[in-house]
Amino acid sequence: MLVLGTLPAPTSPPILAGSSAGEQFLTVFIWFAAAAVLALGGFYLVVAVRRWISRDQVISTFTIQDLRELRDRGDITELEFTAMRAKLLAQLDLSGPGDASDSAPPDEAQES
């Protein structure tokens, strides 16, 4: 049989030494509350940083097809469709046929 020796009697941490049970409970409760506040503050900080980082990442689920459907149903006019389409394409850094940036067809440009 292996003999480990005698274990020392458990002692209170120095901060709780010489305190009554009520004072010990209060001290432990205060430290627990402080830890909880720090944990919640850390969580809030992480959420705030994630929002700050992702604020520039625009996720557009609104498509040109949605605009076409709105126009076809009569919910928006042709002028509104054109303006919204241009804005959507600008956000996506794309240009489609019929944009103001398009120049004349190649045949006409060569004749001039």
N, C-alpha and C positions, 0 to 999 in steps of 0.2 A: 504494500500500500504506500502510495506517495504522500508524503507529508509536506504541505505547503507552508506550514508555519502559521503563526497567528496573524490575523488581519487587524489593523488598527480600527478602533471604534470610529464610526462615521461622525464627522464634525460639520458644523454649519459653515458656509462660506464666511469669510471675514466681515462682509458687509452686514450679515445677519447675526453675527456672534453677539451674545448678550442682549438680544432683543426678545420681547415677548412674542407669543404666537400671533397675536393680532398685528403687531408691528411687522413681523415677518411676512404675513399675508399681504399687508398693504404694500410693502416694498416689492414683493413678487408681482403683485397686481399692477403697480406703477410701471415696472420694467416690461411686463407683458403688453400693457397699453402703449408704451413708447415703441416697442417692436412692431405692434400692429399699425401704428400711425406711420412709421417708417416704411413698412411694407406697402401700405396703401399709397403713400406718397411716391414710392418707386414705381408702382403700377401706373399711377397717373402720369408720371414723367415719361415712362415708356410709351404710353398711348399718345401723349402730346408730341413726342419726337416722331413717332410713326406718322401721325397726321401731318406734321410739318414737312417731313420728307416726301410724302405722297401727294402733297397739295398741287404739285406741278404735273402729276401724272393724270391726265384727263382720260377717263375711260368713256368712250362714246359708244353707246349702244343704239343710238339713233342713226339710222342709215339713210342713204339716198332713196332706197326703195320705200322707206317710211314716208319720206317727203312726197314721192310720186303718188303714193296711196292717198295722202292728205289732199294733194292737188286734184286727183281723179274724183275723190268724193265731194270736192267743192269746199272743203274746210279752209283751204288757203287759195289765194289767187296765183296766177302765173308769175306775177312780179314778186310776190312773197316767196314762191318756190325758188325762183332764180336767186334771190338774195340769201335765203337759207342754205341753198345748195352751195353757193360760193363761200359762205361762212364755214360750212362743214368741210369743204375741200381745203380751205385755208388752214383749218385746225389739223387736218391730216397731212398737210403739205403735198397735196395732189392737185393736178389740174386735169380737167376732163375736156372732151370736145365741146365746143361752143362757149368756152370761157372768153372773157375779154382779152386775155393774153394771147389767144390764137391769132396768128396772122392770116393773111390771104392765102388761098390755096397755092401750091407751088407753080401751077401753070400760069396763073394771073400774075404772080410775083415776077416770073421770068419775062413776061411780055412788057412790063413797065420799064 
